[in-house]
Amino acid sequence: MNVINWTKKARKQLVPMPRHDVDRIITAVESLLHWPNAPGIRALANRDGYRLRVGRYRILFSVTPSGAVTVILIEEVKKRDEHTY
């Protein structure tokens, strides 16, 4: 059976987020219990781990050989606009 572990930093990042975003993130992370058949996962380039996109957030995580998932970090990705470039 797969297990999901959260780092202290990832748990702290959930606190200031809007409740509906937190619910979406938790639901998406729970889908990782079906590793490697979870949808929307990409391997990270130039480092170990994977990412899962949930709206404007990226969930960075790693997976042990036994199938345990560790959520490492949650990043908010800013949308591009006319001032980006």
C-alpha positions as CSV (number, residue, x, y, z in Angstrom):
1,M,0.0,0.0,0.0
2,N,1.3,3.4,-0.9
3,V,1.6,6.1,1.7
4,I,1.7,9.9,1.4
5,N,4.1,11.9,3.6
6,W,4.1,15.7,3.8
7,T,7.2,17.7,4.6
8,K,6.9,20.3,7.3
9,K,7.5,23.0,4.7
10,A,4.7,21.7,2.4
11,R,2.2,21.6,5.3
12,K,3.1,25.2,6.2
13,Q,2.6,26.3,2.6
14,L,-1.1,25.2,2.7
15,V,-2.0,27.4,5.6
16,P,-2.3,30.8,3.9
17,M,-3.9,29.4,0.7
18,P,-7.7,29.8,0.0
19,R,-9.7,26.8,1.3
20,H,-10.9,25.8,-2.2
21,D,-7.3,25.6,-3.5
22,V,-6.3,23.5,-0.5
23,D,-9.1,21.1,-1.1
24,R,-8.1,20.7,-4.8
25,I,-4.5,20.2,-3.8
26,I,-5.3,17.5,-1.2
27,T,-7.6,15.7,-3.6
28,A,-4.9,15.7,-6.3
29,V,-2.2,14.5,-3.8
30,E,-4.5,11.7,-2.8
31,S,-4.6,10.5,-6.4
32,L,-0.9,9.8,-6.0
33,L,-1.9,6.8,-4.0
34,H,-2.4,5.1,-7.4
35,W,1.2,5.6,-8.3
36,P,2.4,5.1,-11.1
37,N,-1.1,5.3,-12.7
38,A,-1.9,8.8,-11.3
39,P,-2.7,11.3,-14.1
40,G,-0.9,14.6,-14.9
41,I,2.5,13.7,-13.5
42,R,5.8,14.9,-15.1
43,A,9.3,14.0,-14.2
44,L,11.4,17.0,-13.2
45,A,14.3,18.0,-15.5
46,N,17.8,18.3,-14.1
47,R,16.8,17.0,-10.6
48,D,15.2,14.0,-9.0
49,G,11.4,14.0,-8.4
50,Y,8.2,14.7,-10.1
51,R,5.6,17.4,-10.3
52,L,1.8,17.5,-10.4
53,R,0.0,20.5,-11.7
54,V,-3.2,21.7,-9.9
55,G,-4.5,24.9,-11.3
56,R,-1.9,27.6,-10.7
57,Y,0.1,25.4,-8.2
58,R,2.8,22.9,-8.8
59,I,3.2,20.1,-6.3
60,L,6.8,18.8,-6.2
61,F,7.2,15.3,-4.8
62,S,9.4,12.2,-4.7
63,V,8.6,8.5,-4.7
64,T,10.6,5.8,-2.9
65,P,11.1,2.4,-4.5
66,S,8.5,1.0,-2.1
67,G,5.9,3.5,-3.5
68,A,5.8,6.0,-0.6
69,V,5.1,9.5,-1.9
70,T,6.7,12.5,-0.1
71,V,5.2,15.9,-0.9
72,I,8.2,18.3,-0.8
73,L,7.0,21.7,-1.9
74,I,4.0,23.5,-3.3
75,E,4.9,26.4,-5.7
76,E,2.5,29.0,-7.1
77,V,3.1,29.7,-10.7
78,K,2.4,33.3,-11.8
79,K,0.6,33.7,-15.1
80,R,2.3,35.7,-17.8
81,D,0.9,39.1,-18.7
82,E,2.0,42.1,-20.7
83,H,4.6,43.0,-18.0
84,T,6.3,39.6,-17.9
85,Y,8.6,40.1,-21.0
